[in-house]
Amino acid sequence: MAEQNGVKVVVDRDKCMGHAICAQVAPDLMDLDDLGYNITEDLELPADQAVQAHRAADSCPEGAIRILQVGE
């Protein structure tokens, strides 16, 4: 079985509208400011956190969170 690669989480802060749903879905990964806007710096995560990262991205109504594969 092939080893699964990690992922990179990239947040487009200009698209974020402060819904804060991402932080509800993935509180360990997402950082918000006092108004609820995502201020998460680009993250490289191991494969075991990829599901949580994808849930955060999928929860964003603005599509401000992208998940990229690492190491391909």
mmCIF file of the N, C-alpha and C atoms, coordinates in Angstrom:
data_MODEL
# 
_entry.id   MODEL 
# 
loop_
_atom_site.group_PDB 
_atom_site.id 
_atom_site.type_symbol 
_atom_site.label_atom_id 
_atom_site.label_alt_id 
_atom_site.label_comp_id 
_atom_site.label_asym_id 
_atom_site.label_entity_id 
_atom_site.label_seq_id 
_atom_site.pdbx_PDB_ins_code 
_atom_site.Cartn_x 
_atom_site.Cartn_y 
_atom_site.Cartn_z 
_atom_site.occupancy 
_atom_site.B_iso_or_equiv 
_atom_site.pdbx_formal_charge 
_atom_site.auth_seq_id 
_atom_site.auth_comp_id 
_atom_site.auth_asym_id 
_atom_site.auth_atom_id 
_atom_site.pdbx_PDB_model_num 
ATOM 1   N N  . MET A 1 1  ? 0.846   -1.181 0.000  1.00 0.00 ? 1  MET A N  1 
ATOM 2   C CA . MET A 1 1  ? 0.000   0.000  0.000  1.00 0.00 ? 1  MET A CA 1 
ATOM 3   C C  . MET A 1 1  ? 0.888   1.240  0.000  1.00 0.00 ? 1  MET A C  1 
ATOM 4   N N  . ALA A 1 2  ? 0.582   2.190  -0.874 1.00 0.00 ? 2  ALA A N  1 
ATOM 5   C CA . ALA A 1 2  ? 1.377   3.402  -0.983 1.00 0.00 ? 2  ALA A CA 1 
ATOM 6   C C  . ALA A 1 2  ? 1.105   4.324  0.203  1.00 0.00 ? 2  ALA A C  1 
ATOM 7   N N  . GLU A 1 3  ? 2.160   4.999  0.631  1.00 0.00 ? 3  GLU A N  1 
ATOM 8   C CA . GLU A 1 3  ? 2.015   5.955  1.734  1.00 0.00 ? 3  GLU A CA 1 
ATOM 9   C C  . GLU A 1 3  ? 1.294   7.200  1.224  1.00 0.00 ? 3  GLU A C  1 
ATOM 10  N N  . GLN A 1 4  ? 0.356   7.677  2.007  1.00 0.00 ? 4  GLN A N  1 
ATOM 11  C CA . GLN A 1 4  ? -0.413  8.857  1.633  1.00 0.00 ? 4  GLN A CA 1 
ATOM 12  C C  . GLN A 1 4  ? 0.396   10.113 1.948  1.00 0.00 ? 4  GLN A C  1 
ATOM 13  N N  . ASN A 1 5  ? 0.381   11.057 1.035  1.00 0.00 ? 5  ASN A N  1 
ATOM 14  C CA . ASN A 1 5  ? 1.093   12.314 1.219  1.00 0.00 ? 5  ASN A CA 1 
ATOM 15  C C  . ASN A 1 5  ? 0.289   13.266 2.086  1.00 0.00 ? 5  ASN A C  1 
ATOM 16  N N  . GLY A 1 6  ? 0.988   14.211 2.661  1.00 0.00 ? 6  GLY A N  1 
ATOM 17  C CA . GLY A 1 6  ? 0.322   15.242 3.434  1.00 0.00 ? 6  GLY A CA 1 
ATOM 18  C C  . GLY A 1 6  ? -0.335  16.265 2.527  1.00 0.00 ? 6  GLY A C  1 
ATOM 19  N N  . VAL A 1 7  ? -0.894  17.294 3.138  1.00 0.00 ? 7  VAL A N  1 
ATOM 20  C CA . VAL A 1 7  ? -1.563  18.343 2.386  1.00 0.00 ? 7  VAL A CA 1 
ATOM 21  C C  . VAL A 1 7  ? -1.087  19.716 2.843  1.00 0.00 ? 7  VAL A C  1 
ATOM 22  N N  . LYS A 1 8  ? -1.287  20.683 1.982  1.00 0.00 ? 8  LYS A N  1 
ATOM 23  C CA . LYS A 1 8  ? -1.002  22.075 2.319  1.00 0.00 ? 8  LYS A CA 1 
ATOM 24  C C  . LYS A 1 8  ? -2.333  22.820 2.310  1.00 0.00 ? 8  LYS A C  1 
ATOM 25  N N  . VAL A 1 9  ? -2.590  23.582 3.363  1.00 0.00 ? 9  VAL A N  1 
ATOM 26  C CA . VAL A 1 9  ? -3.805  24.381 3.488  1.00 0.00 ? 9  VAL A CA 1 
ATOM 27  C C  . VAL A 1 9  ? -3.437  25.829 3.175  1.00 0.00 ? 9  VAL A C  1 
ATOM 28  N N  . VAL A 1 10 ? -4.159  26.418 2.212  1.00 0.00 ? 10 VAL A N  1 
ATOM 29  C CA . VAL A 1 10 ? -3.915  27.796 1.804  1.00 0.00 ? 10 VAL A CA 1 
ATOM 30  C C  . VAL A 1 10 ? -5.220  28.570 1.934  1.00 0.00 ? 10 VAL A C  1 
ATOM 31  N N  . VAL A 1 11 ? -5.184  29.673 2.676  1.00 0.00 ? 11 VAL A N  1 
ATOM 32  C CA . VAL A 1 11 ? -6.372  30.497 2.902  1.00 0.00 ? 11 VAL A CA 1 
ATOM 33  C C  . VAL A 1 11 ? -6.236  31.804 2.119  1.00 0.00 ? 11 VAL A C  1 
ATOM 34  N N  . ASP A 1 12 ? -7.248  32.103 1.318  1.00 0.00 ? 12 ASP A N  1 
ATOM 35  C CA . ASP A 1 12 ? -7.315  33.378 0.610  1.00 0.00 ? 12 ASP A CA 1 
ATOM 36  C C  . ASP A 1 12 ? -8.077  34.351 1.509  1.00 0.00 ? 12 ASP A C  1 
ATOM 37  N N  . ARG A 1 13 ? -7.363  35.150 2.237  1.00 0.00 ? 13 ARG A N  1 
ATOM 38  C CA . ARG A 1 13 ? -7.971  36.056 3.221  1.00 0.00 ? 13 ARG A CA 1 
ATOM 39  C C  . ARG A 1 13 ? -8.897  37.092 2.584  1.00 0.00 ? 13 ARG A C  1 
ATOM 40  N N  . ASP A 1 14 ? -8.653  37.419 1.327  1.00 0.00 ? 14 ASP A N  1 
ATOM 41  C CA . ASP A 1 14 ? -9.518  38.383 0.643  1.00 0.00 ? 14 ASP A CA 1 
ATOM 42  C C  . ASP A 1 14 ? -10.907 37.809 0.382  1.00 0.00 ? 14 ASP A C  1 
ATOM 43  N N  . LYS A 1 15 ? -11.010 36.492 0.261  1.00 0.00 ? 15 LYS A N  1 
ATOM 44  C CA . LYS A 1 15 ? -12.306 35.843 0.030  1.00 0.00 ? 15 LYS A CA 1 
ATOM 45  C C  . LYS A 1 15 ? -13.071 35.582 1.325  1.00 0.00 ? 15 LYS A C  1 
ATOM 46  N N  . CYS A 1 16 ? -12.357 35.474 2.437  1.00 0.00 ? 16 CYS A N  1 
ATOM 47  C CA . CYS A 1 16 ? -12.996 35.134 3.711  1.00 0.00 ? 16 CYS A CA 1 
ATOM 48  C C  . CYS A 1 16 ? -13.978 36.227 4.118  1.00 0.00 ? 16 CYS A C  1 
ATOM 49  N N  . MET A 1 17 ? -15.195 35.807 4.468  1.00 0.00 ? 17 MET A N  1 
ATOM 50  C CA . MET A 1 17 ? -16.235 36.747 4.895  1.00 0.00 ? 17 MET A CA 1 
ATOM 51  C C  . MET A 1 17 ? -16.553 36.623 6.384  1.00 0.00 ? 17 MET A C  1 
ATOM 52  N N  . GLY A 1 18 ? -15.773 35.832 7.116  1.00 0.00 ? 18 GLY A N  1 
ATOM 53  C CA . GLY A 1 18 ? -15.904 35.760 8.567  1.00 0.00 ? 18 GLY A CA 1 
ATOM 54  C C  . GLY A 1 18 ? -17.038 34.888 9.078  1.00 0.00 ? 18 GLY A C  1 
ATOM 55  N N  . HIS A 1 19 ? -17.458 33.908 8.294  1.00 0.00 ? 19 HIS A N  1 
ATOM 56  C CA . HIS A 1 19 ? -18.516 33.001 8.752  1.00 0.00 ? 19 HIS A CA 1 
ATOM 57  C C  . HIS A 1 19 ? -18.057 32.124 9.915  1.00 0.00 ? 19 HIS A C  1 
ATOM 58  N N  . ALA A 1 20 ? -16.768 31.815 9.963  1.00 0.00 ? 20 ALA A N  1 
ATOM 59  C CA . ALA A 1 20 ? -16.129 31.024 11.026 1.00 0.00 ? 20 ALA A CA 1 
ATOM 60  C C  . ALA A 1 20 ? -16.576 29.562 11.069 1.00 0.00 ? 20 ALA A C  1 
ATOM 61  N N  . ILE A 1 21 ? -17.214 29.092 10.027 1.00 0.00 ? 21 ILE A N  1 
ATOM 62  C CA . ILE A 1 21 ? -17.632 27.686 9.987  1.00 0.00 ? 21 ILE A CA 1 
ATOM 63  C C  . ILE A 1 21 ? -16.408 26.776 9.960  1.00 0.00 ? 21 ILE A C  1 
ATOM 64  N N  . CYS A 1 22 ? -15.364 27.193 9.283  1.00 0.00 ? 22 CYS A N  1 
ATOM 65  C CA . CYS A 1 22 ? -14.146 26.383 9.184  1.00 0.00 ? 22 CYS A CA 1 
ATOM 66  C C  . CYS A 1 22 ? -13.579 26.074 10.570 1.00 0.00 ? 22 CYS A C  1 
ATOM 67  N N  . ALA A 1 23 ? -13.622 27.062 11.451 1.00 0.00 ? 23 ALA A N  1 
ATOM 68  C CA . ALA A 1 23 ? -13.089 26.872 12.805 1.00 0.00 ? 23 ALA A CA 1 
ATOM 69  C C  . ALA A 1 23 ? -13.995 25.983 13.643 1.00 0.00 ? 23 ALA A C  1 
ATOM 70  N N  . GLN A 1 24 ? -15.264 25.958 13.334 1.00 0.00 ? 24 GLN A N  1 
ATOM 71  C CA . GLN A 1 24 ? -16.176 25.047 14.027 1.00 0.00 ? 24 GLN A CA 1 
ATOM 72  C C  . GLN A 1 24 ? -15.906 23.607 13.598 1.00 0.00 ? 24 GLN A C  1 
ATOM 73  N N  . VAL A 1 25 ? -15.588 23.429 12.318 1.00 0.00 ? 25 VAL A N  1 
ATOM 74  C CA . VAL A 1 25 ? -15.342 22.095 11.760 1.00 0.00 ? 25 VAL A CA 1 
ATOM 75  C C  . VAL A 1 25 ? -13.936 21.599 12.102 1.00 0.00 ? 25 VAL A C  1 
ATOM 76  N N  . ALA A 1 26 ? -12.963 22.491 12.093 1.00 0.00 ? 26 ALA A N  1 
ATOM 77  C CA . ALA A 1 26 ? -11.561 22.115 12.326 1.00 0.00 ? 26 ALA A CA 1 
ATOM 78  C C  . ALA A 1 26 ? -10.898 23.106 13.289 1.00 0.00 ? 26 ALA A C  1 
ATOM 79  N N  . PRO A 1 27 ? -11.324 23.112 14.549 1.00 0.00 ? 27 PRO A N  1 
ATOM 80  C CA . PRO A 1 27 ? -10.800 24.103 15.499 1.00 0.00 ? 27 PRO A CA 1 
ATOM 81  C C  . PRO A 1 27 ? -9.300  23.990 15.761 1.00 0.00 ? 27 PRO A C  1 
ATOM 82  N N  . ASP A 1 28 ? -8.738  22.805 15.567 1.00 0.00 ? 28 ASP A N  1 
ATOM 83  C CA . ASP A 1 28 ? -7.302  22.620 15.798 1.00 0.00 ? 28 ASP A CA 1 
ATOM 84  C C  . ASP A 1 28 ? -6.452  23.169 14.663 1.00 0.00 ? 28 ASP A C  1 
ATOM 85  N N  . LEU A 1 29 ? -7.071  23.435 13.511 1.00 0.00 ? 29 LEU A N  1 
ATOM 86  C CA . LEU A 1 29 ? -6.314  23.865 12.342 1.00 0.00 ? 29 LEU A CA 1 
ATOM 87  C C  . LEU A 1 29 ? -6.501  25.332 11.991 1.00 0.00 ? 29 LEU A C  1 
ATOM 88  N N  . MET A 1 30 ? -7.691  25.860 12.214 1.00 0.00 ? 30 MET A N  1 
ATOM 89  C CA . MET A 1 30 ? -8.028  27.201 11.753 1.00 0.00 ? 30 MET A CA 1 
ATOM 90  C C  . MET A 1 30 ? -7.843  28.242 12.858 1.00 0.00 ? 30 MET A C  1 
ATOM 91  N N  . ASP A 1 31 ? -7.202  29.355 12.493 1.00 0.00 ? 31 ASP A N  1 
ATOM 92  C CA . ASP A 1 31 ? -7.025  30.488 13.397 1.00 0.00 ? 31 ASP A CA 1 
ATOM 93  C C  . ASP A 1 31 ? -7.887  31.639 12.891 1.00 0.00 ? 31 ASP A C  1 
ATOM 94  N N  . LEU A 1 32 ? -8.642  32.247 13.802 1.00 0.00 ? 32 LEU A N  1 
ATOM 95  C CA . LEU A 1 32 ? -9.504  33.369 13.451 1.00 0.00 ? 32 LEU A CA 1 
ATOM 96  C C  . LEU A 1 32 ? -9.108  34.609 14.234 1.00 0.00 ? 32 LEU A C  1 
ATOM 97  N N  . ASP A 1 33 ? -9.409  35.765 13.648 1.00 0.00 ? 33 ASP A N  1 
ATOM 98  C CA . ASP A 1 33 ? -9.204  37.004 14.408 1.00 0.00 ? 33 ASP A CA 1 
ATOM 99  C C  . ASP A 1 33 ? -10.430 37.251 15.284 1.00 0.00 ? 33 ASP A C  1 
ATOM 100 N N  . ASP A 1 34 ? -10.467 38.361 15.981 1.00 0.00 ? 34 ASP A N  1 
ATOM 101 C CA . ASP A 1 34 ? -11.562 38.659 16.910 1.00 0.00 ? 34 ASP A CA 1 
ATOM 102 C C  . ASP A 1 34 ? -12.913 38.825 16.224 1.00 0.00 ? 34 ASP A C  1 
ATOM 103 N N  . LEU A 1 35 ? -12.902 39.077 14.921 1.00 0.00 ? 35 LEU A N  1 
ATOM 104 C CA . LEU A 1 35 ? -14.150 39.248 14.171 1.00 0.00 ? 35 LEU A CA 1 
ATOM 105 C C  . LEU A 1 35 ? -14.592 37.984 13.451 1.00 0.00 ? 35 LEU A C  1 
ATOM 106 N N  . GLY A 1 36 ? -13.811 36.920 13.575 1.00 0.00 ? 36 GLY A N  1 
ATOM 107 C CA . GLY A 1 36 ? -14.169 35.646 12.946 1.00 0.00 ? 36 GLY A CA 1 
ATOM 108 C C  . GLY A 1 36 ? -13.568 35.411 11.577 1.00 0.00 ? 36 GLY A C  1 
ATOM 109 N N  . TYR A 1 37 ? -12.677 36.305 11.144 1.00 0.00 ? 37 TYR A N  1 
ATOM 110 C CA . TYR A 1 37 ? -12.029 36.125 9.849  1.00 0.00 ? 37 TYR A CA 1 
ATOM 111 C C  . TYR A 1 37 ? -10.847 35.168 9.982  1.00 0.00 ? 37 TYR A C  1 
ATOM 112 N N  . ASN A 1 38 ? -10.677 34.327 8.985  1.00 0.00 ? 38 ASN A N  1 
ATOM 113 C CA . ASN A 1 38 ? -9.618  33.326 9.006  1.00 0.00 ? 38 ASN A CA 1 
ATOM 114 C C  . ASN A 1 38 ? -8.269  33.990 8.776  1.00 0.00 ? 38 ASN A C  1 
ATOM 115 N N  . ILE A 1 39 ? -7.369  33.813 9.713  1.00 0.00 ? 39 ILE A N  1 
ATOM 116 C CA . ILE A 1 39 ? -6.017  34.378 9.607  1.00 0.00 ? 39 ILE A CA 1 
ATOM 117 C C  . ILE A 1 39 ? -4.956  33.269 9.621  1.00 0.00 ? 39 ILE A C  1 
ATOM 118 N N  . THR A 1 40 ? -5.377  32.061 9.290  1.00 0.00 ? 40 THR A N  1 
ATOM 119 C CA . THR A 1 40 ? -4.476  30.912 9.289  1.00 0.00 ? 40 THR A CA 1 
ATOM 120 C C  . THR A 1 40 ? -3.371  31.121 8.257  1.00 0.00 ? 40 THR A C  1 
ATOM 121 N N  . GLU A 1 41 ? -2.139  30.949 8.696  1.00 0.00 ? 41 GLU A N  1 
ATOM 122 C CA . GLU A 1 41 ? -0.996  30.973 7.778  1.00 0.00 ? 41 GLU A CA 1 
ATOM 123 C C  . GLU A 1 41 ? -1.000  29.661 6.988  1.00 0.00 ? 41 GLU A C  1 
ATOM 124 N N  . ASP A 1 42 ? -0.346  29.638 5.841  1.00 0.00 ? 42 ASP A N  1 
ATOM 125 C CA . ASP A 1 42 ? -0.261  28.402 5.068  1.00 0.00 ? 42 ASP A CA 1 
ATOM 126 C C  . ASP A 1 42 ? 0.260   27.289 5.970  1.00 0.00 ? 42 ASP A C  1 
ATOM 127 N N  . LEU A 1 43 ? -0.429  26.147 5.923  1.00 0.00 ? 43 LEU A N  1 
ATOM 128 C CA . LEU A 1 43 ? -0.075  25.006 6.771  1.00 0.00 ? 43 LEU A CA 1 
ATOM 129 C C  . LEU A 1 43 ? 0.307   23.811 5.928  1.00 0.00 ? 43 LEU A C  1 
ATOM 130 N N  . GLU A 1 44 ? 1.334   23.090 6.329  1.00 0.00 ? 44 GLU A N  1 
ATOM 131 C CA . GLU A 1 44 ? 1.600   21.776 5.767  1.00 0.00 ? 44 GLU A CA 1 
ATOM 132 C C  . GLU A 1 44 ? 1.260   20.769 6.843  1.00 0.00 ? 44 GLU A C  1 
ATOM 133 N N  . LEU A 1 45 ? 0.362   19.865 6.509  1.00 0.00 ? 45 LEU A N  1 
ATOM 134 C CA . LEU A 1 45 ? -0.149  18.905 7.486  1.00 0.00 ? 45 LEU A CA 1 
ATOM 135 C C  . LEU A 1 45 ? 0.160   17.485 7.057  1.00 0.00 ? 45 LEU A C  1 
ATOM 136 N N  . PRO A 1 46 ? 0.342   16.592 8.020  1.00 0.00 ? 46 PRO A N  1 
ATOM 137 C CA . PRO A 1 46 ? 0.535   15.177 7.684  1.00 0.00 ? 46 PRO A CA 1 
ATOM 138 C C  . PRO A 1 46 ? -0.778  14.585 7.169  1.00 0.00 ? 46 PRO A C  1 
ATOM 139 N N  . ALA A 1 47 ? -0.667  13.451 6.526  1.00 0.00 ? 47 ALA A N  1 
ATOM 140 C CA . ALA A 1 47 ? -1.819  12.789 5.909  1.00 0.00 ? 47 ALA A CA 1 
ATOM 141 C C  . ALA A 1 47 ? -2.943  12.529 6.899  1.00 0.00 ? 47 ALA A C  1 
ATOM 142 N N  . ASP A 1 48 ? -2.613  12.266 8.162  1.00 0.00 ? 48 ASP A N  1 
ATOM 143 C CA . ASP A 1 48 ? -3.661  11.944 9.137  1.00 0.00 ? 48 ASP A CA 1 
ATOM 144 C C  . ASP A 1 48 ? -4.536  13.146 9.499  1.00 0.00 ? 48 ASP A C  1 
ATOM 145 N N  . GLN A 1 49 ? -4.151  14.352 9.087  1.00 0.00 ? 49 GLN A N  1 
ATOM 146 C CA . GLN A 1 49 ? -4.978  15.536 9.324  1.00 0.00 ? 49 GLN A CA 1 
ATOM 147 C C  . GLN A 1 49 ? -5.653  16.032 8.046  1.00 0.00 ? 49 GLN A C  1 
ATOM 148 N N  . ALA A 1 50 ? -5.457  15.318 6.949  1.00 0.00 ? 50 ALA A N  1 
ATOM 149 C CA . ALA A 1 50 ? -6.007  15.745 5.663  1.00 0.00 ? 50 ALA A CA 1 
ATOM 150 C C  . ALA A 1 50 ? -7.532  15.767 5.662  1.00 0.00 ? 50 ALA A C  1 
ATOM 151 N N  . VAL A 1 51 ? -8.164  14.805 6.297  1.00 0.00 ? 51 VAL A N  1 
ATOM 152 C CA . VAL A 1 51 ? -9.628  14.755 6.315  1.00 0.00 ? 51 VAL A CA 1 
ATOM 153 C C  . VAL A 1 51 ? -10.184 15.994 7.003  1.00 0.00 ? 51 VAL A C  1 
ATOM 154 N N  . GLN A 1 52 ? -9.591  16.360 8.129  1.00 0.00 ? 52 GLN A N  1 
ATOM 155 C CA . GLN A 1 52 ? -10.039 17.544 8.863  1.00 0.00 ? 52 GLN A CA 1 
ATOM 156 C C  . GLN A 1 52 ? -9.835  18.801 8.010  1.00 0.00 ? 52 GLN A C  1 
ATOM 157 N N  . ALA A 1 53 ? -8.726  18.882 7.305  1.00 0.00 ? 53 ALA A N  1 
ATOM 158 C CA . ALA A 1 53 ? -8.458  20.035 6.442  1.00 0.00 ? 53 ALA A CA 1 
ATOM 159 C C  . ALA A 1 53 ? -9.479  20.123 5.313  1.00 0.00 ? 53 ALA A C  1 
ATOM 160 N N  . HIS A 1 54 ? -9.803  18.997 4.706  1.00 0.00 ? 54 HIS A N  1 
ATOM 161 C CA . HIS A 1 54 ? -10.798 18.982 3.628  1.00 0.00 ? 54 HIS A CA 1 
ATOM 162 C C  . HIS A 1 54 ? -12.181 19.379 4.145  1.00 0.00 ? 54 HIS A C  1 
ATOM 163 N N  . ARG A 1 55 ? -12.522 18.961 5.344  1.00 0.00 ? 55 ARG A N  1 
ATOM 164 C CA . ARG A 1 55 ? -13.803 19.362 5.931  1.00 0.00 ? 55 ARG A CA 1 
ATOM 165 C C  . ARG A 1 55 ? -13.875 20.867 6.122  1.00 0.00 ? 55 ARG A C  1 
ATOM 166 N N  . ALA A 1 56 ? -12.783 21.452 6.587  1.00 0.00 ? 56 ALA A N  1 
ATOM 167 C CA . ALA A 1 56 ? -12.744 22.906 6.762  1.00 0.00 ? 56 ALA A CA 1 
ATOM 168 C C  . ALA A 1 56 ? -12.923 23.609 5.416  1.00 0.00 ? 56 ALA A C  1 
ATOM 169 N N  . ALA A 1 57 ? -12.212 23.140 4.402  1.00 0.00 ? 57 ALA A N  1 
ATOM 170 C CA . ALA A 1 57 ? -12.323 23.750 3.074  1.00 0.00 ? 57 ALA A CA 1 
ATOM 171 C C  . ALA A 1 57 ? -13.730 23.589 2.514  1.00 0.00 ? 57 ALA A C  1 
ATOM 172 N N  . ASP A 1 58 ? -14.287 22.414 2.659  1.00 0.00 ? 58 ASP A N  1 
ATOM 173 C CA . ASP A 1 58 ? -15.635 22.155 2.138  1.00 0.00 ? 58 ASP A CA 1 
ATOM 174 C C  . ASP A 1 58 ? -16.698 22.981 2.857  1.00 0.00 ? 58 ASP A C  1 
ATOM 175 N N  . SER A 1 59 ? -16.440 23.361 4.087  1.00 0.00 ? 59 SER A N  1 
ATOM 176 C CA . SER A 1 59 ? -17.419 24.118 4.874  1.00 0.00 ? 59 SER A CA 1 
ATOM 177 C C  . SER A 1 59 ? -17.457 25.605 4.519  1.00 0.00 ? 59 SER A C  1 
ATOM 178 N N  . CYS A 1 60 ? -16.448 26.087 3.824  1.00 0.00 ? 60 CYS A N  1 
ATOM 179 C CA . CYS A 1 60 ? -16.348 27.521 3.546  1.00 0.00 ? 60 CYS A CA 1 
ATOM 180 C C  . CYS A 1 60 ? -17.273 27.925 2.393  1.00 0.00 ? 60 CYS A C  1 
ATOM 181 N N  . PRO A 1 61 ? -18.298 28.739 2.685  1.00 0.00 ? 61 PRO A N  1 
ATOM 182 C CA . PRO A 1 61 ? -19.222 29.148 1.623  1.00 0.00 ? 61 PRO A CA 1 
ATOM 183 C C  . PRO A 1 61 ? -18.566 30.024 0.553  1.00 0.00 ? 61 PRO A C  1 
ATOM 184 N N  . GLU A 1 62 ? -17.458 30.650 0.885  1.00 0.00 ? 62 GLU A N  1 
ATOM 185 C CA . GLU A 1 62 ? -16.773 31.545 -0.054 1.00 0.00 ? 62 GLU A CA 1 
ATOM 186 C C  . GLU A 1 62 ? -15.685 30.833 -0.856 1.00 0.00 ? 62 GLU A C  1 
ATOM 187 N N  . GLY A 1 63 ? -15.357 29.593 -0.501 1.00 0.00 ? 63 GLY A N  1 
ATOM 188 C CA . GLY A 1 63 ? -14.281 28.875 -1.186 1.00 0.00 ? 63 GLY A CA 1 
ATOM 189 C C  . GLY A 1 63 ? -12.921 29.493 -0.918 1.00 0.00 ? 63 GLY A C  1 
ATOM 190 N N  . ALA A 1 64 ? -12.736 30.035 0.275  1.00 0.00 ? 64 ALA A N  1 
ATOM 191 C CA . ALA A 1 64 ? -11.494 30.737 0.612  1.00 0.00 ? 64 ALA A CA 1 
ATOM 192 C C  . ALA A 1 64 ? -10.374 29.801 1.050  1.00 0.00 ? 64 ALA A C  1 
ATOM 193 N N  . ILE A 1 65 ? -10.669 28.517 1.239  1.00 0.00 ? 65 ILE A N  1 
ATOM 194 C CA . ILE A 1 65 ? -9.663  27.566 1.717  1.00 0.00 ? 65 ILE A CA 1 
ATOM 195 C C  . ILE A 1 65 ? -9.401  26.543 0.627  1.00 0.00 ? 65 ILE A C  1 
ATOM 196 N N  . ARG A 1 66 ? -8.130  26.422 0.249  1.00 0.00 ? 66 ARG A N  1 
ATOM 197 C CA . ARG A 1 66 ? -7.738  25.430 -0.762 1.00 0.00 ? 66 ARG A CA 1 
ATOM 198 C C  . ARG A 1 66 ? -6.853  24.375 -0.098 1.00 0.00 ? 66 ARG A C  1 
ATOM 199 N N  . ILE A 1 67 ? -6.997  23.154 -0.556 1.00 0.00 ? 67 ILE A N  1 
ATOM 200 C CA . ILE A 1 67 ? -6.163  22.056 -0.082 1.00 0.00 ? 67 ILE A CA 1 
ATOM 201 C C  . ILE A 1 67 ? -5.332  21.548 -1.252 1.00 0.00 ? 67 ILE A C  1 
ATOM 202 N N  . LEU A 1 68 ? -4.029  21.556 -1.091 1.00 0.00 ? 68 LEU A N  1 
ATOM 203 C CA . LEU A 1 68 ? -3.106  21.096 -2.119 1.00 0.00 ? 68 LEU A CA 1 
ATOM 204 C C  . LEU A 1 68 ? -2.376  19.855 -1.635 1.00 0.00 ? 68 LEU A C  1 
ATOM 205 N N  . GLN A 1 69 ? -2.124  18.923 -2.519 1.00 0.00 ? 69 GLN A N  1 
ATOM 206 C CA . GLN A 1 69 ? -1.345  17.737 -2.176 1.00 0.00 ? 69 GLN A CA 1 
ATOM 207 C C  . GLN A 1 69 ? 0.133   18.117 -2.054 1.00 0.00 ? 69 GLN A C  1 
ATOM 208 N N  . VAL A 1 70 ? 0.813   17.555 -1.116 1.00 0.00 ? 70 VAL A N  1 
ATOM 209 C CA . VAL A 1 70 ? 2.224   17.806 -0.880 1.00 0.00 ? 70 VAL A CA 1 
ATOM 210 C C  . VAL A 1 70 ? 3.024   16.582 -1.328 1.00 0.00 ? 70 VAL A C  1 
ATOM 211 N N  . GLY A 1 71 ? 4.140   16.816 -1.964 1.00 0.00 ? 71 GLY A N  1 
ATOM 212 C CA . GLY A 1 71 ? 5.064   15.739 -2.281 1.00 0.00 ? 71 GLY A CA 1 
ATOM 213 C C  . GLY A 1 71 ? 4.744   14.930 -3.510 1.00 0.00 ? 71 GLY A C  1 
ATOM 214 N N  . GLU A 1 72 ? 3.932   15.446 -4.406 1.00 0.00 ? 72 GLU A N  1 
ATOM 215 C CA . GLU A 1 72 ? 3.652   14.705 -5.645 1.00 0.00 ? 72 GLU A CA 1 
ATOM 216 C C  . GLU A 1 72 ? 4.558   15.159 -6.747 1.00 0.00 ? 72 GLU A C  1 
# 
